[in-house]
Structures are given as C-alpha cells and as structure tokens.
Amino acid sequence: MHTKLTLSIEKVIIKTAKDYAKEKGQSLSDLVENYFKLIAISRKKIQPNQLSPRIQRLRGIIQVDSDFNYKEVLNEELSKQHGR
C-alpha cells in the first residue's frame, strides 16, 4: 500500500534529485522509496527466532579472535585453489 509523504527540501536539491532520477529512468518517488528501503534493510537485525532451528543450534559455536580478518583468509584460500 502506498501512502503520500510531504517533504520540505531545498529547490536546488529537488532539481538535482529529479535530474538524477530521470537519468536512471526512475521517478523521484521511486528513488526516495528505494533509499528508505535501503535504510530499513541496513537497520534490520536478524532475530534468533527468525532462524531455522538447525541454524539456531550452530549460532555461536565458532569463536574467533576479534582481529580475525575473514576476507584475508578467503583470499588466501581462493589463491591456493586457483594457483595465484
């Protein structure tokens, strides 16, 4: 369900945003809605009751150091696999 929203924004910002939306083939409303969705998704935290029972049992089973860099380990393993 869509609901109207009134915003007070400087004219120059609205013009710039409209031009940007037009370049992207979107309406300004779509642009704002997508931005709000992005904010909502990034703020949403997965609650334990949203996980399957199997995953809930696995949660917290592995402990790593606070300075563990999983990207570095992943890159090393991928390099090994692909001979880099």
C-alpha positions in Angstrom: 0.0 0.0 0.0 1.4 3.4 -1.0 0.9 6.5 1.1 1.7 10.1 0.3 4.6 11.8 2.1 5.2 15.5 2.1 8.9 16.6 2.4 10.4 20.1 2.7 13.6 20.1 0.7 15.6 22.9 -0.9 14.6 23.6 -4.5 18.1 23.1 -5.9 18.3 19.7 -4.2 14.9 18.7 -5.6 16.0 19.7 -9.1 19.3 17.7 -8.8 17.4 14.7 -7.5 14.8 14.9 -10.3 17.6 15.1 -12.9 19.4 12.1 -11.3 16.2 10.1 -11.2 15.4 10.9 -14.8 19.0 9.7 -15.8 18.3 6.5 -14.0 14.9 6.0 -15.6 13.1 6.3 -12.2 10.6 8.6 -10.7 11.7 10.8 -7.8 9.2 8.8 -5.6 10.9 5.5 -6.6 14.3 7.0 -5.8 13.2 8.1 -2.3 11.4 4.8 -1.6 14.4 2.8 -2.6 16.6 4.9 -0.4 14.2 4.4 2.6 14.2 0.6 1.8 18.0 0.6 1.9 17.9 2.3 5.3 15.3 -0.1 6.6 17.3 -3.2 5.5 20.5 -2.0 7.0 18.8 -1.3 10.3 17.0 -4.6 10.5 18.8 -7.1 12.7 18.1 -10.8 12.3 16.5 -12.1 15.5 17.3 -15.6 16.7 13.6 -16.7 16.3 13.8 -15.8 12.6 16.5 -18.5 12.0 15.7 -22.2 11.4 16.3 -24.5 14.5 19.3 -26.0 12.8 21.0 -22.6 12.3 20.0 -21.6 15.9 21.9 -24.6 17.3 25.0 -23.6 15.2 25.0 -19.9 16.3 28.0 -19.0 18.4 29.6 -22.4 18.0 32.8 -21.0 16.5 34.9 -18.4 18.4 37.5 -16.3 16.6 39.8 -13.5 17.7 38.4 -10.0 17.5 41.1 -9.1 14.9 40.3 -12.1 12.6 40.1 -11.0 9.0 37.9 -13.4 7.1 38.4 -11.6 3.8 42.1 -12.2 4.1 41.7 -15.9 4.8 39.2 -16.2 2.0 41.6 -14.5 -0.5 44.4 -16.9 0.6 42.2 -20.0 0.1 41.0 -18.8 -3.3 44.6 -18.1 -4.3 45.5 -21.6 -3.3 42.6 -23.1 -5.3 43.4 -21.1 -8.4 47.1 -21.1 -8.3 47.7 -17.4 -7.9 
